[in-house]
Amino acid sequence: MIYNRLFKPTLYAIILSFSMLFGCSTDKLITNKVSKEFKKSSLIKQYQVGFALYNLEEKKMIFEQDADKQFTPASNTKLFTFYAALKMIPERMPALRYIERNDSLIFWGTGDPSFLQSELKDKSAYNFLSSTNKKLFFAPGRYTGSFFGSGWAWDDYNDYYQAEINELPLLDNTVWVKGNQAGGFSITPKSFTSCFVKDSTNTTGDFFVKRKFNTNEFEYNAVHVKANFAQQIPFKVSNATTLSLLADTLHKSVELIEMKMPADAKTLPGASRDSVLKTMLLPSDNFIAEQLLLVCGDKLSDTLNSDKTIQYVLKNYLAALPQKPRWVDGSGLSRMNLFSPKDMVTVLNLIYDEVNNRAKLFDMLPAGGKSGTLKNAYPKTNEPFVFGKTGSLTGVHNQSGFVVTKKGKIYTYSFMNNNFVNPTAAVRTEMVRIVTYIHDNF
């Protein structure tokens, strides 16, 4: 009996010690194997690389390489915007704020990007405004920022991915130009048709439209337009443009009014928040990302400001980040953003817990070989094993997300590559090789 009393706790201690030793040995084995994959890569040695691999189930970091250094995140920034939206925006987007006074309906923008957006096609605000028999008045002034984010490249103002920021965005804040079989082109919204001017002296090159920087004057060259031509061009936002588009879309008059939004202004529910987030993440939509920061700000005060939203999120939801980031916009267009791989992994883990539904989260993220910006990065498989966000600028290419291994384990990872002169395809191939190795071996 004495022997049994002594043996049982001793045996338990041995088993516990063995389990702990085995667990530590497994972690060390993974660390050594991944480390070897990095060391044998001649390409990775040519530029700045940061990498973090985190065991989601056991809640511990498995491998790091310069994971506490800060990198330009590019569109990985959208993961921070994604988390902010999950914490601050209700399940139905606030489409408008409004009050009704006698025979008038006065409304304010919330930054909501879904108003007749090309993918979402949300008609919540449209139906509400078009169905009322009251006089419509738009009250501008809630947005207090610039039409571009901090550090954006102003040379890119004509490119589809850099639409301007405002409090009441309409139709992606862009104009669509599409070719037709007759060699001409159509313009959407049609109200911009009178703003297009042909440069008869330019008869060379492919057909292309360029807007003047400070006005909605669009110039195009005098050449044949191919039937499959399509160009999406940001328009110059202004109160006048907003009123014109509203009147043209709603088929009724909308007037301007100077009025501060009262505290008792009602909220019109709009599109599903999660559908908007998915539409941002899959194609990496910069316009939606920037506007979402303003929608978050609708919860804070009667003004909308990206900087205020960012500071609020950092203070109230991300104070425990491993490194203090520099976060300046919602989309990652700015090179002023600086995040570490550890920061990215931390935010991904917070997102995982906040969504609290693996299938739902993975459906919202690009999937390797299947959807979004990861569709062509990984080979097509029956079951995708990578779900995450890419981020690319010149000399920058990153991936941050989740990798599911053949053994069914889930690891959070952030792979950040900066300051390379190699082709982006080569950098992507090396990332895919290492992430696939993790999938295959652990």
C-alpha positions as CSV (number, residue, x, y, z in Angstrom):
1,M,0.0,0.0,0.0
2,I,2.9,2.3,0.8
3,Y,4.4,1.4,-2.5
4,N,1.2,2.2,-4.4
5,R,0.8,5.6,-2.7
6,L,4.4,6.5,-3.7
7,F,4.2,5.0,-7.2
8,K,1.0,6.7,-8.4
9,P,2.2,10.4,-8.1
10,T,5.6,9.4,-9.3
11,L,4.2,7.8,-12.4
12,Y,2.0,10.8,-13.0
13,A,4.9,13.1,-12.7
14,I,6.9,11.0,-15.1
15,I,4.1,11.0,-17.7
16,L,3.6,14.8,-17.3
17,S,7.3,15.4,-17.7
18,F,7.4,13.2,-20.7
19,S,4.4,15.0,-22.3
20,M,6.0,18.4,-21.7
21,L,9.3,17.1,-23.0
22,F,7.6,15.7,-26.1
23,G,5.8,19.0,-26.7
24,C,8.9,21.0,-26.4
25,S,10.7,18.6,-28.7
26,T,8.0,18.9,-31.3
27,D,8.2,22.7,-31.2
28,K,12.0,22.6,-31.4
29,L,11.7,20.2,-34.3
30,I,9.4,22.5,-36.2
31,T,11.6,25.5,-35.4
32,N,14.7,23.7,-36.8
33,K,13.0,22.5,-39.9
34,V,11.5,25.9,-40.8
35,S,14.8,27.5,-40.0
36,K,16.6,25.2,-42.4
37,E,14.1,26.2,-45.2
38,F,15.0,29.8,-44.7
39,K,18.7,29.2,-44.5
40,K,18.8,27.2,-47.8
41,S,17.0,30.0,-49.7
42,S,19.5,32.1,-51.6
43,L,16.7,34.5,-52.7
44,I,15.5,35.4,-49.2
45,K,19.1,36.5,-48.3
46,Q,18.9,39.3,-50.8
47,Y,16.3,41.5,-49.1
48,Q,14.5,42.2,-45.8
49,V,12.4,39.4,-44.6
50,G,10.3,39.1,-41.4
51,F,8.4,35.9,-40.5
52,A,6.3,34.7,-37.6
53,L,4.7,31.3,-37.1
54,Y,2.2,30.9,-34.3
55,N,0.5,27.7,-33.0
56,L,-3.1,28.8,-32.7
57,E,-4.3,25.8,-30.6
58,E,-1.4,25.9,-28.1
59,K,-1.3,29.7,-28.2
60,K,2.5,30.1,-28.6
61,M,5.0,31.4,-31.1
62,I,6.8,28.5,-32.9
63,F,9.3,30.3,-35.1
64,E,10.5,33.9,-35.7
65,Q,12.8,35.6,-38.1
66,D,13.1,39.3,-37.5
67,A,9.5,39.1,-36.4
68,D,9.8,42.1,-34.1
69,K,11.2,44.4,-36.9
70,Q,8.7,46.7,-38.7
71,F,7.9,46.4,-42.4
72,T,5.8,48.2,-44.9
73,P,2.6,46.1,-44.8
74,A,0.9,47.3,-48.0
75,S,-2.6,45.7,-48.1
76,N,-1.9,43.6,-45.1
77,T,-3.0,46.9,-43.4
78,K,-6.6,45.8,-44.3
79,L,-6.4,43.2,-41.6
80,F,-6.2,46.0,-39.0
81,T,-9.2,47.7,-40.7
82,F,-11.0,44.4,-40.7
83,Y,-10.5,44.0,-37.0
84,A,-11.6,47.6,-36.3
85,A,-14.8,47.0,-38.3
86,L,-15.6,43.8,-36.4
87,K,-15.2,45.7,-33.1
88,M,-17.0,48.9,-34.0
89,I,-19.5,48.5,-36.8
90,P,-22.9,46.7,-36.1
91,E,-24.0,43.8,-38.2
92,R,-25.9,46.1,-40.5
93,M,-23.9,49.0,-41.8
94,P,-25.1,52.5,-40.9
95,A,-26.1,53.7,-44.4
96,L,-27.2,57.2,-43.4
97,R,-28.0,59.4,-40.4
98,Y,-31.1,61.5,-40.8
99,I,-33.8,63.6,-39.2
100,E,-37.3,64.5,-40.4
101,R,-38.5,68.1,-39.9
102,N,-42.0,69.0,-41.1
103,D,-41.9,68.4,-44.9
104,S,-38.1,67.9,-45.0
105,L,-35.7,64.9,-44.7
106,I,-32.2,66.0,-43.8
107,F,-29.4,63.4,-44.1
108,W,-25.7,63.0,-43.3
109,G,-23.2,60.6,-44.7
110,T,-21.6,57.9,-42.6
111,G,-18.8,57.0,-45.0
112,D,-20.6,53.8,-45.9
113,P,-19.1,52.6,-49.2
114,S,-21.9,50.2,-50.2
115,F,-24.3,52.8,-51.8
116,L,-24.7,51.2,-55.2
117,Q,-21.2,49.9,-55.1
118,S,-20.3,47.8,-58.2
119,E,-20.1,44.5,-56.3
120,L,-22.4,45.0,-53.3
121,K,-25.0,47.0,-55.2
122,D,-26.7,47.9,-51.9
123,K,-29.9,49.9,-52.4
124,S,-30.7,50.6,-48.7
125,A,-30.0,54.3,-48.9
126,Y,-31.3,54.6,-52.5
127,N,-34.7,53.0,-51.6
128,F,-35.0,55.1,-48.5
129,L,-34.3,58.4,-50.3
130,S,-36.2,57.6,-53.5
131,S,-39.4,56.5,-51.7
132,T,-39.9,59.5,-49.4
133,N,-42.3,62.3,-50.4
134,K,-40.4,64.8,-48.3
135,K,-37.9,67.3,-49.6
136,L,-34.4,66.0,-49.5
137,F,-31.5,68.0,-48.0
138,F,-27.9,66.7,-47.8
139,A,-25.9,68.2,-44.9
140,P,-22.1,67.8,-45.6
141,G,-19.2,68.5,-43.2
142,R,-18.9,65.4,-41.1
143,Y,-15.7,64.2,-42.8
144,T,-12.7,66.3,-41.7
145,G,-9.8,64.6,-43.5
146,S,-8.2,65.0,-46.9
147,F,-9.5,63.4,-50.1
148,F,-6.3,61.2,-50.1
149,G,-4.8,59.3,-47.2
150,S,-1.5,60.2,-45.6
151,G,1.5,59.4,-47.8
152,W,-0.5,58.4,-50.9
153,A,1.1,58.7,-54.3
154,W,-0.7,61.6,-56.0
155,D,0.6,60.4,-59.4
156,D,-1.8,57.5,-59.1
157,Y,-4.9,59.7,-58.9
158,N,-6.2,58.4,-62.2
159,D,-5.9,54.7,-61.3
160,Y,-8.9,52.7,-60.2
161,Y,-7.4,51.6,-56.9
162,Q,-7.1,55.2,-55.5
163,A,-10.6,56.6,-55.3
164,E,-11.0,59.7,-53.2
165,I,-12.3,59.5,-49.6
166,N,-15.5,61.3,-48.6
167,E,-18.5,61.1,-46.2
168,L,-21.1,60.0,-48.7
169,P,-19.5,57.9,-51.4
170,L,-21.6,56.9,-54.4
171,L,-20.9,54.2,-57.1
172,D,-17.4,53.4,-55.9
173,N,-16.5,57.1,-56.4
174,T,-15.4,56.1,-59.9
175,V,-16.4,56.5,-63.5
176,W,-16.6,53.4,-65.7
177,V,-15.5,53.6,-69.4
178,K,-16.3,50.5,-71.5
179,G,-15.7,49.8,-75.2
180,N,-18.4,48.6,-77.6
181,Q,-18.7,46.7,-80.9
182,A,-18.9,49.9,-82.9
183,G,-15.5,51.1,-81.8
184,G,-16.9,53.7,-79.4
185,F,-17.4,53.6,-75.6
186,S,-20.0,54.1,-72.9
187,I,-19.7,56.1,-69.7
188,T,-21.2,55.2,-66.3
189,P,-22.6,57.2,-64.5
190,K,-24.0,58.9,-67.6
191,S,-24.0,62.3,-65.9
192,F,-20.3,62.5,-66.6
193,T,-20.7,62.2,-70.4
194,S,-20.4,66.0,-70.9
195,C,-17.1,66.0,-69.0
196,F,-15.3,63.9,-71.7
197,V,-13.3,65.7,-74.3
198,K,-11.4,64.1,-77.3
199,D,-7.8,65.2,-77.9
200,S,-7.9,65.2,-81.7
201,T,-4.1,65.8,-81.9
202,N,-3.4,62.5,-80.1
203,T,-3.9,59.7,-82.6
204,T,-1.3,57.2,-81.4
205,G,-1.2,54.4,-78.8
206,D,-4.0,52.5,-77.2
207,F,-7.2,54.2,-76.2
208,F,-6.9,55.7,-72.7
209,V,-8.8,58.2,-70.6
210,K,-7.1,60.6,-68.2
211,R,-8.8,63.0,-65.8
212,K,-7.4,66.4,-64.9
213,F,-6.1,66.3,-61.4
214,N,-8.3,69.0,-59.8
215,T,-11.4,68.8,-61.9
216,N,-13.8,66.2,-63.5
217,E,-12.5,66.9,-67.0
218,F,-11.7,63.6,-68.8
219,E,-9.5,63.6,-71.9
220,Y,-9.1,60.7,-74.3
221,N,-7.0,60.1,-77.4
222,A,-8.6,59.9,-80.9
223,V,-8.0,56.2,-81.6
224,H,-10.2,53.1,-82.1
225,V,-11.7,51.6,-78.9
226,K,-11.5,47.8,-78.6
227,A,-14.8,46.2,-77.7
228,N,-13.3,44.6,-74.5
229,F,-11.8,47.9,-73.2
230,A,-12.7,48.8,-69.7
231,Q,-11.2,51.5,-67.5
232,Q,-12.4,52.6,-64.0
233,I,-11.3,56.2,-63.2
234,P,-11.8,58.0,-59.8
235,F,-13.8,61.1,-60.1
236,K,-13.1,64.3,-58.2
237,V,-15.4,64.4,-55.1
238,S,-17.1,67.6,-54.1
239,N,-20.5,68.6,-52.7
240,A,-21.6,69.7,-56.2
241,T,-20.7,66.3,-57.6
242,T,-22.5,64.5,-54.8
243,L,-25.7,66.5,-55.3
244,S,-25.6,66.0,-59.1
245,L,-25.1,62.2,-58.7
246,L,-27.8,61.9,-56.1
247,A,-30.3,63.9,-58.3
248,D,-29.4,61.9,-61.4
249,T,-29.7,58.5,-59.5
250,L,-32.8,59.3,-57.5
251,H,-34.5,61.2,-60.2
252,K,-35.5,63.9,-57.8
253,S,-34.0,67.2,-56.5
254,V,-31.6,67.2,-53.6
255,E,-30.5,70.4,-52.0
256,L,-27.6,71.3,-49.8
257,I,-28.0,72.5,-46.2
258,E,-25.5,73.6,-43.6
259,M,-26.5,71.8,-40.4
260,K,-24.5,70.0,-37.7
261,M,-25.8,66.5,-37.1
262,P,-27.9,66.5,-33.9
263,A,-27.3,63.8,-31.2
264,D,-30.8,62.3,-31.8
265,A,-30.2,61.8,-35.6
266,K,-31.6,58.4,-36.6
267,T,-29.6,55.7,-38.3
268,L,-30.7,53.9,-41.4
269,P,-29.5,50.3,-41.4
270,G,-27.8,49.3,-44.7
271,A,-25.8,46.4,-46.1
272,S,-24.6,43.4,-44.1
273,R,-21.3,44.4,-42.5
274,D,-19.8,41.0,-43.1
275,S,-20.6,41.1,-46.8
276,V,-18.9,44.4,-47.1
277,L,-15.8,43.1,-45.3
278,K,-15.7,40.1,-47.6
279,T,-16.0,42.4,-50.6
280,M,-13.0,44.4,-49.2
281,L,-10.8,41.4,-48.5
282,L,-11.2,39.1,-51.5
283,P,-10.1,41.5,-54.2
284,S,-8.3,43.8,-51.8
285,D,-10.5,46.8,-52.4
286,N,-8.8,50.0,-51.3
287,F,-11.9,52.2,-51.6
288,I,-14.0,50.0,-49.2
289,A,-11.1,49.8,-46.7
290,E,-10.7,53.6,-46.5
291,Q,-14.4,54.2,-46.1
292,L,-14.7,51.6,-43.4
293,L,-12.5,53.6,-41.1
294,L,-15.0,56.5,-41.5
295,V,-17.9,54.2,-40.8
296,C,-16.1,53.1,-37.6
297,G,-15.8,56.7,-36.7
298,D,-19.6,57.2,-36.9
299,K,-19.8,55.4,-33.6
300,L,-17.4,57.9,-31.9
301,S,-18.7,61.4,-32.6
302,D,-20.6,63.6,-35.1
303,T,-17.4,63.9,-37.2
304,L,-15.7,61.3,-39.4
305,N,-11.9,61.1,-39.4
306,S,-9.6,58.2,-40.2
307,D,-6.8,59.4,-37.8
308,K,-9.2,59.6,-34.9
309,T,-10.5,56.1,-35.6
310,I,-7.1,54.6,-35.8
311,Q,-6.0,56.2,-32.6
312,Y,-9.1,55.0,-30.8
313,V,-8.6,51.4,-32.1
314,L,-4.9,51.4,-31.1
315,K,-5.8,52.7,-27.6
316,N,-8.9,50.6,-26.8
317,Y,-8.4,47.4,-28.7
318,L,-4.7,47.0,-29.7
319,A,-2.8,48.5,-26.8
320,A,-1.1,45.1,-26.1
321,L,0.5,44.8,-29.6
322,P,4.1,43.4,-29.3
323,Q,5.4,46.5,-31.2
324,K,3.9,49.9,-31.5
325,P,2.9,50.2,-35.1
326,R,2.7,53.2,-37.4
327,W,-0.8,53.0,-38.9
328,V,-2.0,55.9,-41.1
329,D,-4.6,54.6,-43.5
330,G,-7.2,51.9,-44.0
331,S,-6.0,50.3,-47.2
332,G,-2.2,50.1,-47.1
333,L,-1.6,52.4,-50.0
334,S,0.7,54.5,-47.8
335,R,4.3,53.6,-47.4
336,M,4.2,55.4,-44.0
337,N,2.5,52.3,-42.5
338,L,4.8,50.1,-40.5
339,F,3.8,46.8,-38.8
340,S,5.9,43.9,-37.5
341,P,5.1,40.3,-38.3
342,K,4.3,39.8,-34.6
343,D,1.8,42.6,-34.8
344,M,0.1,41.0,-37.8
345,V,-0.1,37.6,-36.1
346,T,-1.5,39.2,-33.0
347,V,-4.3,40.9,-35.0
348,L,-5.0,37.7,-36.9
349,N,-5.5,35.9,-33.6
350,L,-7.8,38.6,-32.4
351,I,-9.8,38.4,-35.6
352,Y,-10.0,34.6,-35.2
353,D,-11.4,34.9,-31.7
354,E,-13.7,37.8,-32.6
355,V,-15.4,36.0,-35.5
356,N,-15.4,32.8,-33.5
357,N,-16.4,30.7,-36.5
358,R,-13.5,29.2,-38.5
359,A,-15.6,28.3,-41.6
360,K,-17.1,31.8,-41.7
361,L,-13.8,33.6,-41.3
362,F,-12.0,31.5,-43.9
363,D,-14.8,32.1,-46.3
364,M,-14.3,35.9,-45.9
365,L,-10.5,35.6,-46.6
366,P,-8.8,34.9,-49.9
367,A,-8.1,31.2,-50.2
368,G,-5.0,29.7,-51.8
369,G,-5.8,28.3,-55.2
370,K,-9.5,29.2,-54.9
371,S,-10.4,32.8,-54.4
372,G,-9.3,36.4,-54.1
373,T,-5.8,37.6,-54.3
374,L,-4.5,34.1,-53.3
375,K,-6.3,32.3,-56.1
376,N,-3.3,32.2,-58.5
377,A,-0.6,32.1,-55.8
378,Y,-1.2,28.5,-54.7
379,P,-2.1,25.4,-56.8
380,K,-5.8,24.5,-56.9
381,T,-6.6,21.8,-54.4
382,N,-9.7,20.0,-53.2
383,E,-9.4,21.8,-49.9
384,P,-7.5,25.1,-49.7
385,F,-4.9,25.1,-46.9
386,V,-4.0,28.9,-46.9
387,F,-6.4,31.7,-45.9
388,G,-5.1,35.2,-45.6
389,K,-4.3,38.6,-47.0
390,T,-1.7,39.6,-49.5
391,G,0.0,43.0,-49.7
392,S,1.9,44.4,-52.6
393,L,3.7,47.7,-53.6
394,T,6.8,48.1,-55.6
395,G,9.5,46.2,-53.7
396,V,6.9,45.0,-51.2
397,H,5.1,41.6,-51.2
398,N,3.6,40.1,-48.0
399,Q,1.2,37.4,-46.9
400,S,-0.4,37.1,-43.5
401,G,-3.0,34.6,-42.6
402,F,-3.7,31.0,-41.5
403,V,-2.2,27.8,-42.8
404,V,-3.9,24.5,-42.1
405,T,-1.5,21.5,-42.0
406,K,-2.1,18.0,-43.3
407,K,-2.3,16.9,-39.6
408,G,-5.2,19.4,-39.1
409,K,-3.3,21.9,-37.1
410,I,-3.8,25.7,-37.6
411,Y,-0.9,28.1,-37.6
412,T,-1.1,31.8,-37.9
413,Y,1.7,33.3,-40.0
414,S,3.0,36.6,-41.3
415,F,5.5,36.6,-44.1
416,M,6.8,40.1,-44.9
417,N,9.2,40.9,-47.7
418,N,10.5,44.5,-48.2
419,N,13.0,46.3,-50.4
420,F,13.6,43.7,-53.1
421,V,14.5,44.4,-56.7
422,N,13.7,40.8,-57.8
423,P,10.6,40.1,-59.7
424,T,7.5,39.9,-57.4
425,A,6.7,36.5,-58.9
426,A,10.0,35.1,-57.6
427,V,9.4,36.4,-54.1
428,R,5.8,35.0,-54.2
429,T,7.1,31.6,-55.3
430,E,9.5,31.4,-52.3
431,M,6.8,32.4,-49.9
432,V,4.5,29.8,-51.3
433,R,7.2,27.1,-51.1
434,I,7.9,27.7,-47.4
435,V,4.2,28.0,-46.4
436,T,3.4,24.8,-48.4
437,Y,6.3,23.1,-46.6
438,I,4.7,23.9,-43.3
439,H,1.4,22.6,-44.6
440,D,3.0,19.3,-45.8
441,N,5.2,18.6,-42.8
442,F,3.4,19.7,-39.6
